[in-house]
Amino acid sequence: MAHILLNFLALCLYLNVCIGLDEGIFRVYSEDFAYILGNDTELELLAKSEHLLEFHEGPVYFPNDGEGYLLYTTQPVGEYDKPTSEPLNSIRRYDIGTGDITTFREPSVANMPNGQFRDTLGRLLTCEQGFKDRTPARISRTNLTSGEMEVLTQSRYGLPISSPNDIVVKSDGTVWFTDPSYGFLQSFRPKPKLGDFVYRLDLKAPDEGERMAVVTDSHNKPNGLAFSPDEHYLYVTDSGAIQTPGSWHPDFPHHVIRYDVVDGKRLRNKELFAVIGNNVSEGENPGIPDGIKVDQCGNIYLGTGDGVQVLNSDGDLIGKILTPTFVSNLEFGGKDGNDLFLMANPSLYRVSLNAYGAGFPLRQSCKTSPLMITDLQSDFNLNYVLYPTDRKSVV
């Protein structure tokens, strides 16, 4: 999604509404978000690169004997309309304890990687977008112990998938992923033969139609996706407001959609859960939701143009973590699962929270916090900017 960031930065500079951290790193609209932050939360800069899109997509946390590491995907901007162009995306490794950055998979073999996920067996699943007619788009799975990589799917009824974007694994082992046509629109993939769909991949199903099922075809550009903690809901971000590089269509979706998950495998009752905007000093302007994560209480964390926007399970905006540049994706990690890592493109940030990622052992209390906005005001933390508690998500 490199062109999304560049489009947003251009619009930001044109409108003179870029976010400045002197406005306050955290914005609190709810007592629940005040509790999530606590009194001593800081936005910690872990790394900064001279390359604009070094920390861009696919962050996945892996534990080890130390503080663990992240595998993530870089997305340098390429001139892919030229016939001699080469793939540029790679998979990189950031060691949290040492700060060392190494290359896990070079661009020549990484196959234009985008979103990634760690399954319950600790394997890495990657959305490989493919490159032109040279290599197909596919979903791959890598055993990090043996190094063995296998292709899970690259087509449906013989028709190739387009450019898979984000991926999650449900507790039953099924793989769910989005497949927007951004690869074609960015000139590194052929014209799609399938629609901009969300798929469910069941490797155990005997029938091909069940093995690779379209669970929804109702999105313009399906992007990030995440299940609620109980897996009763699936959230999908739609970034259709960005189409071709350089375009901006605020009348197209910049939405979060929620579905009921029926019988563990079908989606019903499509609901417009939130319309995302960027709060800036000049007012509200449309924003793009990209990556999405959920904590153990069902709160939703979105990578957006002004940083991270946090919604409760009713779709109310309860808080923000402001960053100087677009946060394209994010990941819960750390030994306890309460460190939120922010992919802010040239920068990688960490925020330690009183909230825990949905995939970690249950630790989070989901009762209303006893810590009140008035308590924070009496013991003011300069990182907080306090706002009325009746703030809703922006239309």
C-alpha positions, 0 to 999 in steps of 0.5 A: 500500500505504498501509494496510500502513504504517498497520496496521504502525505501529498494531501497532508502537505497541500492542506497544511494539516500534517499532524504535529506531536506538540498537539499531544501524543495521546488523545483521550475521548473515553475513560476506557482509553484512559485506563488502556493508557495508564499514567506513564505510557509513552510513545517510544521510537525504536528505529528510524530509517532513511528509507520512507517505507522501511517499516510499512506492512506485515508486522508479526511478533515472534517470541524467543529467549530474549524480547522477541522479534518482528518480521515485517515487509518493506514496500519501496516505491518502484516505477513498475510501469517500466518493462525492465523494473524489478520487485523491491519488497522484502521481508525484514527482521527487527530484533527487539532486544538489540535493535538489529535489522536484518533481511529475512527474505530478499526482494528477488525471492520474496515475491512482493510480500505484503500482509503476514500472520503467525499461526498457532504453530508459530509458522509465518503466513505471507500474502505474496502479491506476485510480480507481473507475469513472472511470478504468481500471487499466492499465500505461502507458509514458512516453517521458521525452524526448518526454513521450509516454505509451502504454497497454500493457494494461488488460484480459484478454479484455475483463475489466479488471485490478484494481489493478496493484502492481509491475512488472519488465521482462525482458531479452527486453522482456516486462513482468511485473506483479502485480495484487492486489485492494488497490484494491477493499479500499481502496475506490477500485476496483470489485469485481475481475473477475479474480483476484489474479494475476501476469501476463506481457505480451508486446507482440509475441505475436499471440495475446491469450492469449499477449500477456497471460498469467497466469503464476501464480494461487497468491498471496493478495496478490502484491506485489513481484517481481524476477528473479534476475540470470540470470533463472532465478528470479522472486521474488514477495512475498505480503503477504496478512497485510494485507487490508482497512485495519485488519486483520492476519492473521498466518496469511495469507502474509507470504512470499517465493516463488521460481519457476523460469522455464522457457523464459523465459516460464513459472513452475514449481516454486513454492518457499517461499523465506522467511517474513518477520518483524520482529526487535525487542527483545521477540522476533520478530513477523510482518512484511510483505515489500513491495518487492524488489530483487536485486544482481549476486550474487543477494542479495535486498533486501526492504522490511519493517516494520523496514527492509531485510532482506537474504537470500542466494540460499539464503534465509538472512537475512544482514543488516538495515538498520534504519529507524525506519519501514516501508520499503515499497520500495527501488531501486539507483541512483547512477552505478555502481549501488551506492547503495541508496535506501530509501523509508521513507515520511516519509523517503528514505534512501541507503546506499552498498554494496559491492553493485551492482544487477542491472540495472547493468554487472557490477562485483560480486565474488561470492566469499566476503568476506575481511572476517570478523566477527572483523575487524569486532569488532577495528575496531568500527564503532558502526553495526554490531550483530553477531549469530551467523552461523547466523541463518536467516529467521524463520518 
